[in-house]
Amino acid sequence: MRGYALHPVLARGATFVEQGRMRGRLLDLGRYPGLIDGRGTVRGELYRIDAPEVLPALDREEGYNFDRRPATVTRTSGRRARAWVYWYRGPQHRAVAIPDGDYRRARPAGDHP
């Protein structure tokens, strides 16, 4: 998301489109969030990928605890779209649930350990 650690990777070849939401649960993993299956709504940002090298670069940055898969998201406009989403598959014993699914509210940009 804009203002967070991995945004510079997106800035190299992706364009912000709008906010979005999807079904799932969000975990606070310290320096970053982790999306997992579950009941609830998770908020995030949608980007259009303009350069083909962006996805492999994001895959490398996200690392082995995240799995990129297609998902249906609901745009702010109410329209649905298919998007690549990174699902967290790592350990959860130190994770803290973010009940409202909004990482920006839980950890404002610049407010990271």
C-alpha positions as CSV (number, residue, x, y, z in Angstrom):
1,M,0.0,0.0,0.0
2,R,1.0,3.6,-0.5
3,G,3.4,4.7,2.3
4,Y,4.5,1.2,3.3
5,A,7.7,-0.7,2.8
6,L,6.9,-2.6,-0.4
7,H,5.2,0.3,-2.2
8,P,8.5,1.3,-4.0
9,V,8.3,-2.1,-5.9
10,L,4.8,-1.2,-7.1
11,A,5.9,2.3,-8.0
12,R,8.4,0.8,-10.6
13,G,5.5,-0.3,-12.8
14,A,2.0,-0.3,-11.4
15,T,-0.7,2.4,-11.1
16,F,-3.0,2.8,-8.2
17,V,-6.6,2.3,-9.2
18,E,-8.7,2.5,-6.1
19,Q,-9.4,1.0,-2.7
20,G,-10.9,-2.5,-2.5
21,R,-12.1,-5.1,-0.1
22,M,-12.4,-8.9,0.0
23,R,-13.5,-11.7,2.3
24,G,-10.8,-12.9,4.7
25,R,-9.1,-12.1,8.0
26,L,-6.1,-9.8,8.5
27,L,-3.2,-10.4,10.8
28,D,-0.6,-7.9,12.1
29,L,2.7,-9.6,11.7
30,G,4.7,-6.7,13.0
31,R,6.3,-5.0,9.9
32,Y,3.5,-6.1,7.6
33,P,0.0,-7.6,7.4
34,G,-0.9,-11.1,6.5
35,L,-4.2,-12.1,4.8
36,I,-5.7,-15.5,5.8
37,D,-8.9,-17.3,5.0
38,G,-11.8,-16.5,7.4
39,R,-15.0,-14.6,7.9
40,G,-14.6,-10.9,7.8
41,T,-13.6,-8.2,5.4
42,V,-10.1,-7.1,4.6
43,R,-9.4,-3.7,3.1
44,G,-6.6,-2.9,0.7
45,E,-5.5,-1.1,-2.5
46,L,-5.9,-2.2,-6.1
47,Y,-3.2,-1.6,-8.7
48,R,-3.0,-2.0,-12.4
49,I,0.3,-3.8,-13.3
50,D,1.9,-1.9,-16.1
51,A,5.3,-3.6,-16.3
52,P,5.6,-7.4,-16.4
53,E,8.6,-7.4,-14.1
54,V,6.5,-6.1,-11.2
55,L,4.9,-9.4,-10.2
56,P,8.1,-11.4,-10.0
57,A,9.7,-8.6,-8.0
58,L,6.7,-8.6,-5.6
59,D,6.9,-12.4,-5.3
60,R,10.6,-12.1,-4.3
61,E,9.8,-9.3,-1.8
62,E,6.8,-11.0,-0.2
63,G,8.9,-14.1,0.3
64,Y,8.2,-17.8,0.9
65,N,5.5,-17.2,3.6
66,F,3.2,-15.6,1.0
67,D,1.4,-17.2,-1.9
68,R,0.1,-15.1,-4.8
69,R,-3.3,-16.3,-6.0
70,P,-6.2,-14.8,-8.0
71,A,-9.2,-13.6,-6.0
72,T,-12.4,-11.6,-6.4
73,V,-12.3,-8.2,-4.8
74,T,-15.0,-5.5,-4.5
75,R,-13.9,-2.1,-5.7
76,T,-14.9,1.1,-3.9
77,S,-17.3,1.7,-6.8
78,G,-19.1,-1.6,-5.9
79,R,-17.9,-3.4,-9.0
80,R,-16.2,-6.7,-8.6
81,A,-12.8,-7.5,-10.2
82,R,-10.3,-10.3,-10.3
83,A,-6.9,-9.4,-8.7
84,W,-3.7,-11.0,-7.6
85,V,-3.7,-11.3,-3.8
86,Y,-0.9,-12.4,-1.5
87,W,-2.1,-15.0,1.1
88,Y,-0.1,-15.5,4.3
89,R,0.8,-19.2,4.9
90,G,3.5,-18.7,7.6
91,P,3.4,-19.2,11.4
92,Q,0.7,-17.3,13.2
93,H,1.7,-17.8,16.9
94,R,2.9,-14.2,17.2
95,A,0.4,-12.6,14.9
96,V,-2.3,-10.2,16.3
97,A,-5.7,-10.2,14.6
98,I,-6.9,-7.0,13.0
99,P,-10.6,-7.4,13.6
100,D,-11.8,-4.7,11.2
101,G,-9.4,-5.8,8.5
102,D,-7.9,-2.4,8.0
103,Y,-4.1,-2.4,8.3
104,R,-3.8,1.3,7.6
105,R,-6.0,2.0,10.6
106,A,-4.2,-0.5,12.8
107,R,-0.7,0.6,11.8
108,P,-0.6,4.0,10.1
109,A,2.1,4.5,7.5
110,G,5.4,5.3,9.2
111,D,4.3,3.7,12.4
112,H,6.3,0.5,12.1
113,P,8.7,-1.3,14.5
